[in-house]
Amino acid sequence: MPRHRRRVAAGACLLIALVAWYELYDRVSDQPDWADVALVGGVLMPMVFGLVWLALPSRDAPRLLAYAAGCGALAAILHVGDVEVGANFLKLAAMTLGGFWFLRFFERLSWVVGIACAVPLVDAVSVWRGPTHHIVTEQPRVFGALSVAFPAPAGDFFALGLPDLLFFALFLAAADRWALRVWLTWALMVASFTATISLAIWADPFGIGGLPALPGLSIAFLLANADILRRRLQRRRADA
């Protein structure tokens, strides 16, 4: 079987398993917080972001922005119609394709590194005192529309904002485009989300039951490729 067909088949199997969990999670008995984190961070998130990994060859596809906009519009329609499972995965698709498309504006890897250094501060300020803080505390329904849910047993769930998903796709596609450590980048970025939800449960410094996810995501991208980035920077300086 050709490689792209294997990816499609693997994606279909993952999606079927995920939809089954999203439909049945509230029928599972309640679990302690640590078990919820282990299940969501150790199983559910790797499966969900496995779909992003499998979609990686499409980062150079034409009309990505149109497809992203179409998925986003359909997600909004399903959200209004209370078809949350379908909306959830269409939001993931829209942000993934949007992240792949956004990468086309980056001519150099150093630009991505600059974004990885700058975005965490912006995200932290937004969660602390900015728009994210206001939306989470004052307009939870808006936050629900602008996030993707990761359900735990008995109706509990964790959520990541749409920008978190967009930058996940952007950083992963950047690792692929510039021949960095794609697999390690993916693994550490998924682990960063698990670490963030763990800290959000046991330490809540902003008092909103959540923490900014982009700082950990950016650190994971930089950490996975630190030595390669350093060598390339040194080479550029030597060439200059």
C-alpha positions in Angstrom: 0.0 0.0 0.0 1.4 3.5 -0.9 2.5 5.6 2.0 -0.2 8.2 1.6 -2.8 5.6 1.6 -1.4 4.1 4.8 -1.6 7.6 6.4 -5.2 8.0 5.3 -6.1 4.5 6.6 -4.4 5.2 9.9 -6.1 8.6 10.2 -9.5 7.0 9.6 -8.9 4.4 12.3 -7.8 7.1 14.7 -10.8 9.2 13.9 -13.3 6.3 14.4 -11.7 5.5 17.8 -11.8 9.1 18.9 -15.4 9.7 17.8 -16.4 6.6 19.8 -14.7 8.0 22.9 -16.3 11.4 22.5 -19.7 9.8 22.2 -19.2 7.4 25.2 -16.9 9.2 27.7 -19.7 10.4 29.9 -20.8 6.8 30.5 -17.5 5.9 32.2 -17.4 6.1 35.9 -15.7 9.1 37.5 -11.9 8.9 38.1 -9.5 10.8 40.3 -7.8 13.8 38.8 -4.5 12.1 38.3 -6.3 9.3 36.3 -8.1 11.9 34.2 -4.7 13.6 33.4 -3.1 10.3 32.6 -5.9 9.3 30.2 -6.2 12.7 28.5 -2.5 13.5 28.4 -1.2 10.0 27.8 -3.8 8.6 25.4 -6.4 11.1 24.1 -4.1 13.9 23.2 -1.5 11.7 21.4 -4.4 10.2 19.4 -5.9 13.6 18.5 -2.5 15.2 17.6 -1.7 12.0 15.8 -4.1 13.3 13.2 -2.0 16.4 12.8 1.1 14.2 12.3 -0.7 12.2 9.7 -1.8 15.3 7.9 1.7 16.7 7.7 2.4 15.8 4.0 -0.5 18.1 3.1 1.4 21.2 4.3 2.4 22.0 0.7 -1.1 21.4 -0.8 -2.8 24.1 -2.8 -5.8 26.1 -1.5 -5.0 25.4 2.1 -6.6 28.6 3.3 -9.8 27.8 1.4 -10.0 24.4 3.0 -9.2 25.8 6.5 -12.0 28.5 6.1 -14.4 25.8 4.9 -13.7 23.6 7.9 -14.0 26.6 10.2 -17.4 27.6 8.7 -18.8 24.1 8.9 -17.5 23.8 12.5 -19.4 27.0 13.4 -22.6 25.7 11.9 -22.3 22.4 13.8 -21.5 24.2 17.0 -24.7 26.3 16.6 -26.6 23.1 15.9 -25.1 21.5 19.0 -23.2 18.8 17.1 -20.2 19.3 19.3 -18.2 16.2 18.3 -18.2 17.1 14.6 -17.5 20.7 15.4 -14.6 19.7 17.6 -12.7 17.8 14.9 -13.5 20.4 12.2 -12.0 23.1 14.4 -8.9 20.9 14.7 -8.8 20.5 10.9 -9.3 24.2 10.4 -6.4 25.2 12.8 -4.1 22.5 11.4 -4.6 23.6 7.8 -4.4 27.2 8.9 -1.1 26.5 10.6 0.3 24.8 7.6 -0.8 27.7 5.4 0.6 30.4 7.8 4.0 28.8 7.6 4.3 29.9 4.0 4.8 33.4 5.2 8.0 32.4 7.0 11.0 32.6 4.7 13.6 31.6 7.3 13.7 29.2 10.2 14.9 32.1 12.4 11.5 33.7 12.0 9.8 30.7 13.5 12.3 30.7 16.3 11.5 34.4 16.9 7.8 33.6 17.1 8.5 30.7 19.5 10.3 33.2 21.7 7.7 36.0 21.5 4.3 34.2 21.6 4.6 32.7 25.1 4.8 36.2 26.7 1.8 37.4 24.7 -0.2 34.3 25.7 0.7 34.5 29.3 -0.3 38.2 29.5 -3.6 37.4 27.7 -4.4 34.6 30.2 -3.3 36.7 33.2 -5.1 40.0 32.5 -6.0 40.1 28.8 -8.7 38.9 26.4 -8.3 35.2 27.3 -8.8 35.9 31.0 -12.0 37.9 30.2 -13.4 35.3 27.9 -12.8 32.4 30.3 -14.2 34.1 33.4 -17.0 36.2 31.9 -18.0 34.4 28.7 -17.4 30.7 29.1 -19.7 29.9 26.1 -17.4 31.9 23.8 -14.4 30.1 25.1 -16.2 26.8 24.4 -16.7 27.9 20.8 -13.1 29.0 20.5 -11.5 25.9 21.9 -11.2 22.1 21.3 -12.4 19.8 24.1 -10.6 16.7 25.4 -13.1 14.8 27.5 -12.3 12.7 30.5 -14.6 10.1 32.1 -17.9 11.1 33.7 -18.4 14.3 31.8 -15.2 16.1 32.8 -13.1 17.7 30.1 -10.0 19.7 29.4 -9.7 22.3 26.6 -7.1 24.0 24.4 -7.7 27.3 22.7 -7.7 27.4 18.9 -4.4 29.4 18.8 -2.7 26.5 20.7 -3.7 24.1 17.9 -2.7 26.6 15.1 0.8 27.0 16.6 1.1 23.2 17.2 0.6 22.7 13.4 2.9 25.6 12.6 5.8 24.4 14.7 5.4 20.8 13.5 5.3 21.8 9.9 8.4 24.1 10.4 10.3 21.1 11.9 9.4 19.1 8.7 10.2 21.9 6.3 13.6 22.7 7.7 14.6 19.1 8.4 14.5 19.3 12.2 13.5 16.5 14.6 9.9 16.1 13.5 9.1 13.1 15.7 10.7 14.5 18.8 9.1 17.9 18.2 5.7 16.3 18.0 6.3 14.1 21.1 7.6 17.0 23.3 4.8 19.4 22.2 2.1 16.8 23.1 3.9 16.3 26.4 3.9 20.1 27.0 0.1 20.1 26.8 -0.1 17.3 29.3 2.2 19.2 31.6 0.1 22.3 31.2 -3.2 20.6 32.2 -1.4 18.9 35.1 -0.2 22.3 36.4 -3.6 23.8 35.8 -5.2 21.3 38.2 -2.6 21.4 41.0 -1.5 25.0 40.6 -3.8 27.7 39.4 -1.9 31.0 39.7 -4.3 32.9 37.5 -7.4 31.7 39.3 -9.3 30.7 36.2 -8.8 26.9 36.3 -6.3 27.0 33.4 -2.8 28.0 32.3 -1.5 29.4 29.0 -0.4 26.5 26.8 1.8 28.3 24.3 4.8 28.8 26.7 5.2 25.1 27.1 4.5 24.4 23.5 7.2 26.9 22.4 9.7 25.6 24.9 9.1 22.0 23.6 9.7 23.1 20.0 13.0 24.8 20.9 14.1 22.1 23.3 13.6 19.3 20.7 15.8 21.1 18.2 18.1 23.3 20.4 21.5 21.8 19.2 20.5 21.9 15.6 19.3 25.5 15.9 22.5 26.5 17.6 24.7 24.9 14.9 22.7 26.6 12.1 23.0 30.0 13.8 26.7 29.5 14.2 27.0 28.6 10.6 25.1 31.6 9.5 27.3 33.9 11.5 30.4 32.2 10.1 29.1 32.6 6.5 28.3 36.2 7.2 
